[in-house]
Amino acid sequence: MMDVLIWLIAALSTVGGVVLGRAWGRIMGKRGGKREAQANALQDTTDRVARGRSALREGRDAGDPAQRLHDNDDAW
Protein backbone atom coordinates (compact mmCIF):
# COMPACT_ATOMS: atom_id res chain seq x y z
CA MET A 1 0.00 0.00 0.00
CA MET A 2 2.83 2.33 0.86
CA ASP A 3 4.46 1.78 -2.54
CA VAL A 4 1.28 2.79 -4.35
CA LEU A 5 1.03 5.95 -2.25
CA ILE A 6 4.65 6.88 -3.01
CA TRP A 7 4.09 6.32 -6.75
CA LEU A 8 0.88 8.37 -6.63
CA ILE A 9 2.62 11.27 -4.89
CA ALA A 10 5.52 11.11 -7.37
CA ALA A 11 3.15 11.09 -10.36
CA LEU A 12 1.13 14.02 -9.01
CA SER A 13 4.32 15.94 -8.28
CA THR A 14 5.55 15.35 -11.82
CA VAL A 15 2.27 16.48 -13.37
CA GLY A 16 2.17 19.50 -11.04
CA GLY A 17 5.73 20.43 -11.97
CA VAL A 18 4.96 20.25 -15.67
CA VAL A 19 1.81 22.37 -15.30
CA LEU A 20 3.62 24.89 -13.11
CA GLY A 21 6.55 25.04 -15.54
CA ARG A 22 4.28 25.71 -18.51
CA ALA A 23 2.37 28.40 -16.64
CA TRP A 24 5.60 30.05 -15.50
CA GLY A 25 6.99 29.96 -19.03
CA ARG A 26 3.85 31.52 -20.46
CA ILE A 27 3.90 34.33 -17.88
CA MET A 28 7.58 35.05 -18.52
CA GLY A 29 6.97 34.96 -22.29
CA LYS A 30 4.20 37.54 -22.01
CA ARG A 31 6.37 39.75 -19.85
CA GLY A 32 9.26 39.46 -22.27
CA GLY A 33 7.01 40.25 -25.21
CA LYS A 34 5.59 43.27 -23.45
CA ARG A 35 9.07 44.56 -22.62
CA GLU A 36 10.20 44.03 -26.20
CA ALA A 37 7.15 45.87 -27.54
CA GLN A 38 7.79 48.79 -25.18
CA ALA A 39 11.45 48.94 -26.22
CA ASN A 40 10.49 48.87 -29.90
CA ALA A 41 7.92 51.64 -29.38
CA LEU A 42 10.49 53.76 -27.55
CA GLN A 43 13.04 53.21 -30.32
CA ASP A 44 10.43 54.08 -32.96
CA THR A 45 9.55 57.29 -31.12
CA THR A 46 13.22 58.22 -30.83
CA ASP A 47 13.76 57.58 -34.54
CA ARG A 48 10.73 59.67 -35.49
CA VAL A 49 11.87 62.58 -33.33
CA ALA A 50 15.35 62.41 -34.85
CA ARG A 51 13.93 62.35 -38.39
CA GLY A 52 11.63 65.28 -37.59
CA ARG A 53 14.47 67.34 -36.17
CA SER A 54 16.61 66.52 -39.18
CA ALA A 55 13.80 67.56 -41.54
CA LEU A 56 13.40 70.85 -39.71
CA ARG A 57 17.11 71.47 -39.81
CA GLU A 58 17.26 70.76 -43.52
CA GLY A 59 14.01 72.59 -44.33
CA ARG A 60 14.54 75.81 -42.44
CA ASP A 61 17.48 78.04 -43.31
CA ALA A 62 18.61 75.60 -45.96
CA GLY A 63 19.86 77.61 -48.88
CA ASP A 64 18.51 80.67 -50.61
CA PRO A 65 14.93 81.64 -49.59
CA ALA A 66 14.06 82.48 -53.20
CA GLN A 67 15.19 79.03 -54.35
CA ARG A 68 13.18 77.33 -51.60
CA LEU A 69 10.10 79.29 -52.65
CA HIS A 70 10.69 78.30 -56.25
CA ASP A 71 11.08 74.64 -55.25
CA ASN A 72 7.88 74.78 -53.20
CA ASP A 73 5.99 76.34 -56.08
CA ASP A 74 7.14 73.51 -58.32
CA ALA A 75 5.74 71.01 -55.83
CA TRP A 76 2.29 72.57 -56.03
C-alpha positions as CSV (number, residue, x, y, z in Angstrom):
1,M,0.0,0.0,0.0
2,M,2.8,2.3,0.9
3,D,4.5,1.8,-2.5
4,V,1.3,2.8,-4.4
5,L,1.0,6.0,-2.2
6,I,4.7,6.9,-3.0
7,W,4.1,6.3,-6.8
8,L,0.9,8.4,-6.6
9,I,2.6,11.3,-4.9
10,A,5.5,11.1,-7.4
11,A,3.2,11.1,-10.4
12,L,1.1,14.0,-9.0
13,S,4.3,15.9,-8.3
14,T,5.6,15.3,-11.8
15,V,2.3,16.5,-13.4
16,G,2.2,19.5,-11.0
17,G,5.7,20.4,-12.0
18,V,5.0,20.3,-15.7
19,V,1.8,22.4,-15.3
20,L,3.6,24.9,-13.1
21,G,6.6,25.0,-15.5
22,R,4.3,25.7,-18.5
23,A,2.4,28.4,-16.6
24,W,5.6,30.0,-15.5
25,G,7.0,30.0,-19.0
26,R,3.8,31.5,-20.5
27,I,3.9,34.3,-17.9
28,M,7.6,35.0,-18.5
29,G,7.0,35.0,-22.3
30,K,4.2,37.5,-22.0
31,R,6.4,39.8,-19.8
32,G,9.3,39.5,-22.3
33,G,7.0,40.2,-25.2
34,K,5.6,43.3,-23.5
35,R,9.1,44.6,-22.6
36,E,10.2,44.0,-26.2
37,A,7.2,45.9,-27.5
38,Q,7.8,48.8,-25.2
39,A,11.4,48.9,-26.2
40,N,10.5,48.9,-29.9
41,A,7.9,51.6,-29.4
42,L,10.5,53.8,-27.5
43,Q,13.0,53.2,-30.3
44,D,10.4,54.1,-33.0
45,T,9.6,57.3,-31.1
46,T,13.2,58.2,-30.8
47,D,13.8,57.6,-34.5
48,R,10.7,59.7,-35.5
49,V,11.9,62.6,-33.3
50,A,15.3,62.4,-34.9
51,R,13.9,62.4,-38.4
52,G,11.6,65.3,-37.6
53,R,14.5,67.3,-36.2
54,S,16.6,66.5,-39.2
55,A,13.8,67.6,-41.5
56,L,13.4,70.8,-39.7
57,R,17.1,71.5,-39.8
58,E,17.3,70.8,-43.5
59,G,14.0,72.6,-44.3
60,R,14.5,75.8,-42.4
61,D,17.5,78.0,-43.3
62,A,18.6,75.6,-46.0
63,G,19.9,77.6,-48.9
64,D,18.5,80.7,-50.6
65,P,14.9,81.6,-49.6
66,A,14.1,82.5,-53.2
67,Q,15.2,79.0,-54.4
68,R,13.2,77.3,-51.6
69,L,10.1,79.3,-52.6
70,H,10.7,78.3,-56.2
71,D,11.1,74.6,-55.2
72,N,7.9,74.8,-53.2
73,D,6.0,76.3,-56.1
74,D,7.1,73.5,-58.3
75,A,5.7,71.0,-55.8
76,W,2.3,72.6,-56.0
